[in-house]
Amino acid sequence: MLKTPAVLLAVVAMGCLAGCSNPWLHRSGRALPKVAPVYGPTNPSPEQMAQEPVKYYASIVELKPEMEKKYRELHADVWKEVVAAIRKANIRNFNIYVTDIAGKRYLISSFEYTGQDAEKDFGSMKDDAVTRDKWWPITNDCQRRLPGTPEGEQWRPMEMLMHIK
């Protein structure tokens, strides 16, 4: 589960070619070059998005292959306490997708945030004992954090590249 996501909804192109052991590195083994964001009508700046009533978030994490069945079972019927904590945090339209890239399986989450104080609302999920003490330990055990994931986070945030209403 997401604890405190840090960026808006993203569409990401994972540039790893087949055989790449780390999806965040170019096949040469060097880190991919940073490319500055380009803002326009279909990619509003973070300042423009801050004015919108709904905020969009997305993140990614690796799914451990030996834990996939368990993870799928858990998410086929998410516990009511966890769903309540998500709703209390003003999170709506929460989706988790699974995909294969270069021989590994990844989970990509996206959701809409409708509150006014994301840090406070996302932090409120830590106050829910079932989510914090039961759900996250089980689901986190099914996942492998990716390089570059912020300290204290499980899921790596993704950058928004396009937004069309």
N, C-alpha and C positions, 0 to 999 in steps of 0.2 A: 504494500500500500504506500502511497505517497505520503510523506510526512510534511515537508515544507518545500514544495516545488518552487523554483527560482525564476522561471522564464515563461513566456507566452507560448501558445500553441505553435507547433512547428510542422513543417514538412521537411524531412531530412533525406538527403541522398547519401547513402552509406557508400563511400568511394573505395571500399576495399575490393580488390580483385580476388578471384578464386585462388585459394592457397595462402592468403594473407593470414598470419596467425593473430594479428591484432587489428580489429576493424577500424581503429582510429589512426593507424599508420599507413602510409603509402607502401606499395610493394617493395620500395627500396629500403624500407625500415626506418625512414625519417618521418617525423610528424608532418601531417598535411599543412600546407601554408595557410595562414590566416587570410581570409578575404573579408573585407569590410562589408557590412550590410548595405544594401541598396534599397532605399525607401521610395515608394511611389503609390499610385492609386490602389494597387492590389497587395502592397506590403507597407502598411502604415508604420510609422515610427513608434517606438515604445511610448513616447509622449502623447502621440495621437491616440494610441490604444488605451492609454490611461484614462482618457475622457469617455470611453465607451462604458455602458452599464454592465456589460458582460466581459470578463477577461477569459482568455483561452490559455490552457497549459498543456504541455506534452512532455513526456520523458521516456527513457529507455533503460532497460536492464537485461542482462543475459538470463535465460532460463536454463537451469541445470537439467540436462537430458534425463537423468535418473529420477528427477522430481516432477517431470511434466504431468504424469497421470494424477498425482496428488494435487498439483496446482490447478489443473482443469476441474477436478472434483470440487475443490474448495470454491472455485469461482462459478460453478454451475448453480450454487445455492449459497450466496454470501450470507453470513450470519446477520440476523436482524439488528444486533447491537452495532455491528460495523456499518451497516447501511444507515442506521440512525446517526452515527457519528459523522459519516460523510455528509449527510443532509444538514446536520447541525453546523457543519463547517461551510455551508453555502456552496457546496459542490453539486453540480447538476450534469446530466448527460455524460457520465463517466464511462469510458470505454477502455478495454485492454485488448490489444491485438497481439497475435503471435506470428512471427515470420522467420524463415530460415535465411541466413546470409553466410556465405563462405563456410558452410558446414557447422554453423552454430545456430541456436534458436534464441530469438530475442523477443521480449515483451515490449510493446509500445503502448503507453497510456495517453489518453487525452480526456480533458474535461473542461467544463465551463465553470467559472467562479462568478457568483452573483452578489457577493458581499462587498463591504467597504474597507475591511482591514484584513487582507489576506494573511499576514503574519499571525495575527491573533486567531483568526478562524482556523487556519491550518494547524496552529499550535493547540487548538482545543481538542484535536483528535488525540493528542498525547494525554489528555485528561480522562479519556474513556478507557477504563481499566481493561475491558475485553479486547479492544483494538490494540492497545499498547502492550499488554502482558500475554495475550494469547494469539490474536490474529497475526500481528507483525512478526513475532518470532517464528511462527509456522511458515508464513509466506516468504519471509526473508531467507529462510533456510532453503527455499526452492530456487533462489536467485543468486547470481554472481554479479557483484558491483563491477561497473566498467571503469577503466582508467579515466581520470578526469572528473569523476563524480565528486561533488562537494563533500567535505568532511561532515560526518553526521547524517548524511543522506544515503538512501538505498538506490534510488533511481537517478540517473543522469538527466538533467534538464536539457531540453532541446530549444533551439532558436527558431522563432517564427520566420518563415521565408515568404509566405503568401497568406492573405486573408481575403476571402470574398464572402460578403453577406448573402 
